[in-house]
Amino acid sequence: MTVHVVLYRPRADSSAEEREALVSATRAAAQSIPSVRRFLVGTRVANAPDYVITGFPEFPYVALVEFDDEAGLQAYLQHPVHVKLGQRFNALAEAALVYDFNVEAV
């Protein structure tokens, strides 16, 4: 399985309309791109464990998108609905980290 991991921080001056547009674009991508197996979004837990290394930039939001394989990820990235999502994301995000991983159950 391939997982697309996005950690992000929205601009402090982003409007409620911009945030809702991102949510709508995310929902459209999750529902209409065939290669998406699961699409999760969430917020960071406030009380991190003691072993967490501090001093890094804060990314309060996460999106996790699961695919069967890398081909599914590539199809997602090139899909017109994802292109619109990317435009909304770039307009709203102040900073982001994006990583792709091949994973397996252990």
Residue pairs with C-beta under 8 A, 6 or more apart in sequence:
1 37
1 66
1 67
1 68
1 69
1 102
1 103
1 104
2 66
2 67
2 68
2 69
2 70
2 72
2 73
2 100
2 101
2 102
2 103
3 64
3 65
3 66
3 67
3 100
3 101
3 102
3 103
4 63
4 64
4 65
4 66
4 67
4 73
4 76
4 98
4 99
4 100
5 62
5 63
5 64
5 97
5 98
5 99
5 100
5 101
6 62
6 63
6 64
6 65
6 89
6 96
6 97
6 98
7 59
7 61
7 62
7 96
7 97
7 98
8 59
8 61
8 62
8 63
8 89
8 93
8 95
8 96
8 97
9 57
9 58
9 59
9 60
9 61
9 93
9 94
9 95
9 96
10 19
10 61
10 92
10 93
10 94
11 92
11 93
11 94
12 94
14 92
18 88
18 91
18 92
19 92
21 88
21 92
22 85
22 88
22 89
22 92
25 81
25 84
25 85
25 88
25 89
26 39
26 41
26 63
26 85
28 81
28 84
28 85
29 36
29 39
29 76
29 79
29 81
29 82
29 85
30 36
30 39
30 65
32 81
33 75
33 76
33 79
33 81
33 82
34 75
35 67
35 68
35 71
35 72
35 73
35 75
35 76
35 79
36 65
36 66
36 67
36 72
36 76
37 66
37 67
37 68
37 72
38 64
38 65
38 66
39 63
39 64
39 65
39 66
40 62
40 63
40 64
40 65
41 61
41 62
41 63
41 64
42 61
42 62
43 60
43 61
43 62
44 58
44 59
44 60
44 61
44 62
57 95
59 95
59 96
59 97
65 73
65 76
67 73
67 76
70 100
70 102
73 100
76 82
89 96
